Amino acid sequence: MTGEARKGVLETGEWMTAAEIAEMAGFSASNPSAQPNKWKRNGQIFAVRHHGVDYFPGYAFDASTDYRPAKDLARVLEVFRGKKDDWGLAYWFASVNSFLGGKRPQDLLISNPDRVVAAAEDEVAGVLHG
C-alpha cells in the first residue's frame, strides 16, 4: 500500500532530480546536487527518496526567482518540523485540502503561499474541541 501511495504522489506532480534542478537553474554540472542538498539542509526545501534517488518537488521552484525554492516553503516546512517526514510532506502537498477550498497545497504554494501556510497550521492544530 505504501508503495502505491508513493507511486501516486510521484505521478501527481513534477518531481526533479538534483541534476535536473541544476540544469534548469543554470548551476554547475560538475556537482549538480550541491545546491539542492544545501537548500535541503537549510530547511528551504524537502526531497523524497525513491529507489536511491532524491526527488525534489518541481512545484516548489519559482521561475520568477531563477528557479530557487519558493521562500514560503520554508515556513510550511517549519510548521511541520517533527510532525511529518518527507513522504508525509509529499502526501500533504499532493492531497486535496478542504481548508484550501478543495485545491492541493502544491497548486497554491507560489500563487497564494499565506493560505498554504495557514492550511499547514490548521493541519498541525488538528481538531479543536471547545
C-alpha positions as CSV (number, residue, x, y, z in Angstrom):
1,M,0.0,0.0,0.0
2,T,2.8,2.4,0.8
3,G,4.5,1.7,-2.5
4,E,1.3,2.5,-4.4
5,A,0.8,5.7,-2.4
6,R,4.4,6.8,-3.1
7,K,4.0,6.0,-6.8
8,G,0.8,8.0,-6.8
9,V,2.5,11.0,-5.3
10,L,5.3,10.9,-7.7
11,E,2.9,10.8,-10.6
12,T,0.8,13.8,-9.3
13,G,3.5,16.4,-9.7
14,E,6.7,17.4,-11.2
15,W,9.5,15.7,-9.3
16,M,13.0,16.5,-10.2
17,T,16.5,15.2,-9.5
18,A,19.3,17.4,-8.4
19,A,20.8,17.2,-11.8
20,E,17.5,18.4,-13.4
21,I,17.3,21.3,-11.0
22,A,21.0,22.3,-11.7
23,E,20.3,22.3,-15.4
24,M,17.1,24.3,-15.1
25,A,18.7,26.9,-12.7
26,G,22.0,27.1,-14.5
27,F,24.2,25.6,-11.8
28,S,27.4,23.7,-12.3
29,A,27.0,20.3,-13.9
30,S,30.1,19.0,-12.2
31,N,28.4,18.8,-8.8
32,P,24.7,19.2,-9.5
33,S,23.5,18.0,-6.1
34,A,25.5,20.6,-4.1
35,Q,22.9,23.5,-4.2
36,P,19.7,21.4,-3.9
37,N,21.2,19.5,-0.9
38,K,22.3,22.8,0.7
39,W,18.7,24.1,0.4
40,K,17.5,20.8,1.9
41,R,19.9,21.0,4.9
42,N,18.9,24.7,5.4
43,G,15.2,23.8,5.6
44,Q,14.3,25.6,2.3
45,I,13.1,22.5,0.5
46,F,12.5,18.8,1.0
47,A,13.1,15.7,-1.1
48,V,11.6,12.2,-1.2
49,R,13.9,9.3,-1.7
50,H,12.8,6.7,-4.2
51,H,14.9,3.8,-5.4
52,G,18.1,5.5,-4.0
53,V,17.5,8.9,-5.7
54,D,16.3,12.1,-4.1
55,Y,13.4,13.8,-5.9
56,F,12.6,17.4,-5.2
57,P,9.2,18.9,-5.8
58,G,9.2,20.9,-9.0
59,Y,6.1,22.9,-7.8
60,A,8.4,24.4,-5.1
61,F,10.6,26.2,-7.6
62,D,9.7,29.6,-8.7
63,A,10.6,30.7,-12.3
64,S,10.4,34.4,-11.3
65,T,13.3,33.8,-8.8
66,D,15.5,31.9,-11.3
67,Y,14.2,28.5,-10.0
68,R,15.1,28.9,-6.4
69,P,12.8,27.3,-3.8
70,A,9.7,29.3,-3.0
71,K,10.5,31.4,0.0
72,D,7.3,30.4,1.8
73,L,8.0,26.7,1.5
74,A,10.5,27.1,4.4
75,R,7.6,28.5,6.5
76,V,5.5,25.4,5.7
77,L,8.4,23.1,6.5
78,E,8.9,24.8,9.8
79,V,5.2,24.3,10.7
80,F,5.5,20.5,10.0
81,R,9.0,20.1,11.6
82,G,9.0,17.0,13.7
83,K,5.4,16.2,12.6
84,K,5.8,14.9,9.0
85,D,8.6,13.2,7.3
86,D,9.5,13.9,3.7
87,W,6.9,11.5,2.3
88,G,4.3,12.8,4.7
89,L,5.0,16.3,3.3
90,A,4.7,15.0,-0.2
91,Y,1.4,13.4,0.5
92,W,0.1,16.6,2.2
93,F,1.1,18.8,-0.7
94,A,-0.4,16.4,-3.3
95,S,-3.7,16.0,-1.5
96,V,-6.9,18.0,-2.0
97,N,-7.3,20.2,1.1
98,S,-10.7,21.4,2.4
99,F,-9.0,24.4,4.1
100,L,-7.9,25.4,0.6
101,G,-11.3,25.1,-0.9
102,G,-10.6,21.7,-2.5
103,K,-7.3,22.7,-4.0
104,R,-3.9,21.0,-3.4
105,P,-1.3,22.9,-1.4
106,Q,1.2,22.3,-4.2
107,D,-1.1,24.2,-6.6
108,L,-1.2,27.3,-4.4
109,L,2.4,27.4,-3.0
110,I,3.6,30.0,-5.5
111,S,0.4,32.0,-6.1
112,N,-1.0,32.1,-2.6
113,P,1.6,31.0,0.0
114,D,-0.1,32.5,3.0
115,R,-3.1,30.3,2.5
116,V,-0.8,27.3,2.3
117,V,1.0,28.2,5.5
118,A,-2.4,28.7,7.2
119,A,-3.5,25.3,5.9
120,A,-0.4,23.7,7.3
121,E,-1.0,25.4,10.7
122,D,-4.6,24.1,10.6
123,E,-3.3,20.6,9.8
124,V,-1.0,20.7,12.8
125,A,-3.6,22.1,15.1
126,G,-5.9,19.2,14.3
127,V,-9.5,19.1,15.5
128,L,-10.0,21.6,18.3
129,H,-12.7,20.8,20.8
130,G,-14.3,23.6,22.8
